[in-house]
Amino acid sequence: MNDAALTAAIDSDPFGGSDVVPTRLGDALIARITQAIHDGRLKPGDALPSESRIAASFGVSKPIAREAIRQLAAMGVVHIQQGKVTRVQALNAAPLDRFFRFAVSGSKTGLIQAVELRRILEPPIAAHSAERRSEADLERLRGILQRMEAALGDVPRWIEADLDFHEAIAASSGNRLLDFQIRGLRPVIRQVMEIFNSREARTQADWRKTYERHVRVVEAIAIGDIAAAQAAMNKHFEAAEAAIAEIAASREEYHDDRTRARP
């Protein structure tokens, strides 16, 4: 290859054609590929260079390049399809989704801890939303409130609207990491909501009170009252926690009764 051809090849290489330091090669390779994405040299939808080209660009073996790509896929940075080119994808909450499902595993303790995590995160998120939300954000929240009111007493429809409600507030907070956290928690939050909303003793008045708590959060966000938005979200969680504690206690009693009944 002559000098002109070599220069052209390096210029077309999104990784700059330089080797990585030969220690912890996999981590260094991942760092360089993600840097190319952050710099805009590789954009969502772009095809990732082949394993061979990546290995040559960085001066590493193909197995190291292959493992780095697999780890990037696990992180949600690239998408691998059998028989097709690997492509860069926009960041999403899928890796957090998988992590939280594994961490909670449907256990009572895990679900209670998930509620505690939400209690820590969501009141400040509502406060950020009150400060930073756009008119489009408000329109989205008001549309979700309409769906929630129409779904009172209908558990599956209510849960979908409620999940969208909390995600919409996080999306309007102006903080992408908080947005990812709440979206990543969606399957775990769904489990909590299914337990909370399926209580036999729940009346139509209970449904209406829950709905009104959501309305007060949006009202505070709409007028830009940071303190009121945070307080309204705190009130919402206070009511939910009382019900979840009641459910947890009843489950313990049920478990104890079954244990005593065994021969």
Backbone torsions as a table, in degrees:
resi	resn	phi	psi	omega
1	MET	NA	128.8	179.3
2	ASN	-78.8	173.5	-174.8
3	ASP	-61.7	-39.8	-178.4
4	ALA	-64.8	-42.1	179.6
5	ALA	-66.6	-38.7	179.1
6	LEU	-64.8	-43.6	178.8
7	THR	-60.8	-42.6	179.3
8	ALA	-63.5	-39.4	-180.0
9	ALA	-64.8	-41.6	179.8
10	ILE	-67.8	-40.4	-179.8
11	ASP	-63.0	-31.0	-178.7
12	SER	-86.6	-2.6	-177.8
13	ASP	-89.8	116.4	-178.0
14	PRO	-65.5	-13.3	-178.7
15	PHE	-98.9	1.1	173.9
16	GLY	82.1	-1.8	173.8
17	GLY	71.7	15.6	-178.2
18	SER	-105.8	147.3	179.6
19	ASP	-71.7	161.1	173.1
20	VAL	-98.8	159.1	177.9
21	VAL	-64.9	131.3	-172.6
22	PRO	-76.3	42.6	170.8
23	THR	-129.3	135.0	-175.9
24	ARG	49.0	55.9	-172.1
25	LEU	-58.3	-41.3	-179.1
26	GLY	-60.0	-47.6	179.8
27	ASP	-63.1	-42.1	180.0
28	ALA	-63.9	-38.6	179.7
29	LEU	-66.0	-44.1	177.6
30	ILE	-59.9	-42.6	-179.7
31	ALA	-61.8	-40.4	-178.5
32	ARG	-70.5	-38.3	179.1
33	ILE	-67.5	-44.6	179.0
34	THR	-65.2	-32.8	177.0
35	GLN	-64.5	-38.6	176.8
36	ALA	-62.2	-34.3	177.4
37	ILE	-71.4	-46.4	179.3
38	HIS	-61.8	-35.9	-179.2
39	ASP	-75.1	-12.3	-179.4
40	GLY	90.1	1.7	176.6
41	ARG	-69.3	-29.5	171.4
42	LEU	-122.1	128.5	-176.6
43	LYS	-117.2	158.9	176.2
44	PRO	-52.8	130.8	-177.6
45	GLY	99.0	-20.7	178.6
46	ASP	-69.1	145.7	174.8
47	ALA	-76.6	134.3	175.4
48	LEU	-77.1	139.7	175.8
49	PRO	-54.7	157.7	-178.6
50	SER	-64.2	162.7	176.7
51	GLU	-55.8	-42.0	-178.5
52	SER	-61.8	-42.7	-177.9
53	ARG	-70.7	-39.1	177.4
54	ILE	-62.4	-44.6	179.5
55	ALA	-60.0	-43.0	-179.7
56	ALA	-68.3	-39.1	-178.7
57	SER	-61.5	-37.9	-175.4
58	PHE	-102.5	-4.4	-179.7
59	GLY	69.7	37.8	178.7
60	VAL	-121.9	172.4	178.7
61	SER	-79.4	160.4	178.5
62	LYS	-63.5	-39.0	176.9
63	PRO	-59.4	-37.6	177.5
64	ILE	-66.2	-42.5	178.1
65	ALA	-62.6	-41.2	-179.4
66	ARG	-63.5	-44.6	-179.5
67	GLU	-65.8	-37.9	177.8
68	ALA	-62.2	-41.7	179.4
69	ILE	-65.2	-39.7	178.1
70	ARG	-62.5	-40.6	178.7
71	GLN	-67.8	-37.6	176.8
72	LEU	-64.0	-36.3	177.2
73	ALA	-65.9	-40.7	178.2
74	ALA	-63.7	-30.7	178.4
75	MET	-80.1	-9.0	-178.8
76	GLY	83.0	13.8	-177.3
77	VAL	-83.8	-35.4	177.8
78	VAL	-129.2	161.3	179.4
79	HIS	-119.7	122.5	-179.8
80	ILE	-101.9	130.0	173.9
81	GLN	-127.2	133.0	-179.0
82	GLN	-59.4	128.1	177.4
83	GLY	80.5	1.3	-180.0
84	LYS	-126.8	165.4	179.4
85	VAL	-70.1	148.1	174.9
86	THR	-78.2	134.6	-176.7
87	ARG	-122.1	147.7	173.5
88	VAL	-70.2	139.7	176.6
89	GLN	-127.2	155.0	178.1
90	ALA	-62.9	145.7	178.9
91	LEU	-59.8	140.1	176.3
92	ASN	-143.4	179.1	-173.5
93	ALA	-91.6	5.3	-175.1
94	ALA	-56.0	-43.8	178.9
95	PRO	-63.0	-37.2	176.6
96	LEU	-67.6	-38.4	176.7
97	ASP	-55.0	-49.7	-179.3
98	ARG	-64.7	-40.4	-178.9
99	PHE	-63.5	-48.9	-176.8
100	PHE	-65.2	-38.0	177.7
101	ARG	-62.0	-41.6	178.6
102	PHE	-67.5	-43.0	-176.1
103	ALA	-65.9	-37.0	-176.9
104	VAL	-86.4	-43.8	176.6
105	SER	54.9	26.2	176.4
106	GLY	72.2	5.5	-178.2
107	SER	-75.9	155.4	179.2
108	LYS	-60.2	-46.6	-179.9
109	THR	-61.4	-43.6	-179.9
110	GLY	-62.2	-41.4	-180.0
111	LEU	-67.0	-40.0	177.5
112	ILE	-63.7	-40.6	177.7
113	GLN	-65.5	-33.8	176.7
114	ALA	-64.6	-39.2	176.8
115	VAL	-64.6	-41.5	177.9
116	GLU	-61.1	-40.7	178.6
117	LEU	-62.7	-44.0	178.2
118	ARG	-62.9	-38.9	-179.7
119	ARG	-62.5	-34.6	177.4
120	ILE	-71.4	-40.9	-172.2
121	LEU	-83.8	-44.7	-163.6
122	GLU	-75.5	-33.8	175.1
123	PRO	-61.8	-45.8	175.2
124	PRO	-64.2	-32.2	177.0
125	ILE	-62.4	-42.8	177.6
126	ALA	-62.0	-37.8	178.3
127	ALA	-63.9	-44.2	177.0
128	HIS	-61.9	-39.2	179.2
129	SER	-62.2	-41.8	179.0
130	ALA	-61.2	-31.1	-178.4
131	GLU	-85.0	-30.8	-167.7
132	ARG	-120.1	-7.6	-172.6
133	ARG	-62.0	155.0	176.6
134	SER	-104.2	172.9	176.1
135	GLU	-64.4	-36.2	177.8
136	ALA	-63.5	-37.9	176.4
137	ASP	-61.3	-44.3	179.3
138	LEU	-62.2	-42.4	178.9
139	GLU	-60.9	-41.2	178.8
140	ARG	-63.4	-45.1	-179.4
141	LEU	-64.4	-41.3	179.4
142	ARG	-66.2	-36.1	176.4
143	GLY	-65.0	-38.6	178.4
144	ILE	-67.9	-38.6	176.4
145	LEU	-59.4	-38.9	177.4
146	GLN	-62.9	-41.3	176.9
147	ARG	-63.4	-39.2	-179.1
148	MET	-66.1	-42.9	-179.9
149	GLU	-64.2	-38.8	179.3
150	ALA	-69.1	-20.2	-175.9
151	ALA	-101.0	7.9	-178.5
152	LEU	-54.2	124.1	179.9
153	GLY	88.8	-13.2	179.2
154	ASP	-100.4	96.2	-169.6
155	VAL	-57.2	-51.7	-177.9
156	PRO	-59.9	-44.8	-178.8
157	ARG	-67.5	-40.3	179.5
158	TRP	-62.0	-45.2	-177.6
159	ILE	-60.3	-44.3	179.2
160	GLU	-60.8	-43.2	179.9
161	ALA	-68.0	-38.7	-179.5
162	ASP	-66.2	-41.9	176.2
163	LEU	-60.4	-44.5	178.8
164	ASP	-63.5	-35.1	179.7
165	PHE	-60.4	-50.8	-177.4
166	HIS	-69.0	-34.3	176.4
167	GLU	-68.2	-36.5	179.9
168	ALA	-66.0	-37.7	177.3
169	ILE	-65.9	-43.2	178.6
170	ALA	-62.6	-40.5	179.7
171	ALA	-64.7	-28.1	-178.6
172	SER	-89.5	2.0	-176.4
173	SER	-77.7	-14.4	-178.0
174	GLY	78.1	9.9	-179.8
175	ASN	-124.0	108.7	-175.0
176	ARG	-64.4	-33.3	-179.2
177	LEU	-68.4	-39.1	175.3
178	LEU	-64.6	-39.3	176.6
179	ASP	-58.7	-47.4	178.3
180	PHE	-60.7	-41.7	-178.7
181	GLN	-58.7	-49.4	-176.5
182	ILE	-68.4	-39.7	177.4
183	ARG	-66.8	-36.1	177.2
184	GLY	-66.3	-28.4	179.7
185	LEU	-81.6	-4.7	-172.3
186	ARG	-51.7	-49.3	-178.7
187	PRO	-64.5	-33.1	178.2
188	VAL	-72.4	-43.7	177.9
189	ILE	-60.8	-37.0	179.0
190	ARG	-59.2	-43.5	179.2
191	GLN	-60.2	-44.2	179.3
192	VAL	-61.9	-44.9	-178.6
193	MET	-64.8	-36.2	178.8
194	GLU	-63.8	-40.0	177.2
195	ILE	-67.4	-48.7	-175.4
196	PHE	-63.2	-42.8	-172.6
197	ASN	-88.2	-5.8	-177.8
198	SER	-101.5	11.5	-179.7
199	ARG	-62.8	133.4	-178.1
200	GLU	-64.0	-33.3	-174.9
201	ALA	-80.8	1.2	-174.9
202	ARG	-73.4	125.1	-178.4
203	THR	-99.6	172.0	176.8
204	GLN	-63.6	-33.9	177.0
205	ALA	-64.3	-37.2	176.5
206	ASP	-62.5	-43.5	178.2
207	TRP	-59.7	-44.2	-178.1
208	ARG	-64.1	-39.9	178.5
209	LYS	-63.2	-41.4	178.3
210	THR	-62.4	-44.1	178.3
211	TYR	-60.2	-44.3	-178.7
212	GLU	-63.4	-31.8	176.0
213	ARG	-63.9	-38.3	176.9
214	HIS	-66.9	-39.3	179.3
215	VAL	-61.0	-42.0	-178.3
216	ARG	-64.8	-34.1	176.0
217	VAL	-62.5	-46.9	-178.2
218	VAL	-66.8	-38.9	178.6
219	GLU	-59.7	-42.6	179.9
220	ALA	-67.5	-39.8	177.6
221	ILE	-63.8	-41.2	-176.6
222	ALA	-61.4	-37.6	-178.6
223	ILE	-91.6	1.6	177.5
224	GLY	73.0	25.2	180.0
225	ASP	-88.8	98.5	-174.1
226	ILE	-61.6	-48.4	-177.7
227	ALA	-64.1	-41.6	-179.1
228	ALA	-67.0	-37.0	178.9
229	ALA	-64.3	-44.0	179.5
230	GLN	-66.2	-41.8	-179.9
231	ALA	-65.5	-39.7	-179.5
232	ALA	-64.6	-39.3	178.4
233	MET	-69.8	-37.0	175.4
234	ASN	-60.7	-44.3	178.4
235	LYS	-60.3	-40.6	178.8
236	HIS	-58.9	-43.9	-178.2
237	PHE	-74.7	-30.3	176.6
238	GLU	-59.7	-44.7	-180.0
239	ALA	-66.3	-41.4	-179.0
240	ALA	-66.3	-39.7	-178.1
241	GLU	-64.1	-38.1	179.3
242	ALA	-62.0	-43.0	-179.8
243	ALA	-68.0	-40.9	-178.8
244	ILE	-66.7	-37.5	176.5
245	ALA	-62.9	-39.4	178.5
246	GLU	-63.7	-43.0	179.9
247	ILE	-64.8	-43.6	-179.7
248	ALA	-60.6	-41.3	179.8
249	ALA	-64.7	-42.2	-179.5
250	SER	-66.2	-34.6	177.8
251	ARG	-67.6	-37.7	177.5
252	GLU	-63.0	-43.7	180.0
253	GLU	-62.4	-41.6	179.9
254	TYR	-62.5	-44.2	179.8
255	HIS	-62.7	-44.0	-179.6
256	ASP	-63.5	-41.5	179.3
257	ASP	-61.3	-42.2	-179.5
258	ARG	-68.2	-36.1	179.3
259	THR	-65.0	-43.5	-179.9
260	ARG	-66.4	-29.5	-176.0
261	ALA	-78.0	-13.8	-179.0
262	ARG	-70.7	142.7	-179.3
263	PRO	-70.3	NA	NA
